[in-house]
Amino acid sequence: EVAITNAESGHKLPTGIPIRQLVLNVTLKGPGGHAVSSARKVYRKALTDQYGTIIENVADMFSDATRIYSDNRIGPKETRVETFAFDLPKWLTRYQIEAVLNYEYSRPVLTEETVQIEMARNLIDSRDDE
């Protein structure tokens, strides 16, 4: 079992745009620290478009998201206890379990461009002035 507590922030973790995530990596290590088996748990908010496809692209999150697919972020003062099970090989008499929690996000390289979104349109006909 691994316990994670959001002890210091006043908001859910991770916060910000939904591409950010916390990843809990748990590894069973054998002699010499070599990984024998591993598992992971991801905490994030996932958004979908109108077709139910999970959106992974930052730009599409702003323009195409229509609903929250899932949200398992960790709330303020909340503790999550995760259970991981590993099959121990018979040859493995001594082992270590390593748990690492990472905050991950992509930093996409964006090119400068002008974004235009039409908010309204009004057409005035010169015949209206007569």
Rosetta blueprint (number, residue, H / E / L):
1 E L
2 V E
3 A E
4 I E
5 T E
6 N L
7 A L
8 E L
9 S L
10 G L
11 H L
12 K L
13 L E
14 P L
15 T L
16 G L
17 I L
18 P L
19 I L
20 R L
21 Q E
22 L E
23 V E
24 L E
25 N E
26 V E
27 T E
28 L E
29 K E
30 G L
31 P H
32 G H
33 G H
34 H L
35 A E
36 V E
37 S E
38 S E
39 A E
40 R E
41 K E
42 V E
43 Y E
44 R L
45 K E
46 A E
47 L E
48 T E
49 D L
50 Q L
51 Y L
52 G L
53 T L
54 I E
55 I L
56 E L
57 N L
58 V H
59 A H
60 D H
61 M H
62 F H
63 S H
64 D H
65 A L
66 T L
67 R E
68 I E
69 Y E
70 S E
71 D E
72 N L
73 R L
74 I E
75 G L
76 P L
77 K L
78 E L
79 T E
80 R E
81 V E
82 E E
83 T L
84 F L
85 A L
86 F L
87 D L
88 L L
89 P L
90 K L
91 W L
92 L L
93 T L
94 R L
95 Y L
96 Q E
97 I E
98 E E
99 A E
100 V E
101 L E
102 N E
103 Y E
104 E E
105 Y L
106 S L
107 R L
108 P L
109 V L
110 L L
111 T L
112 E L
113 E L
114 T L
115 V L
116 Q L
117 I L
118 E L
119 M L
120 A L
121 R L
122 N L
123 L L
124 I L
125 D L
126 S H
127 R H
128 D H
129 D H
130 E L
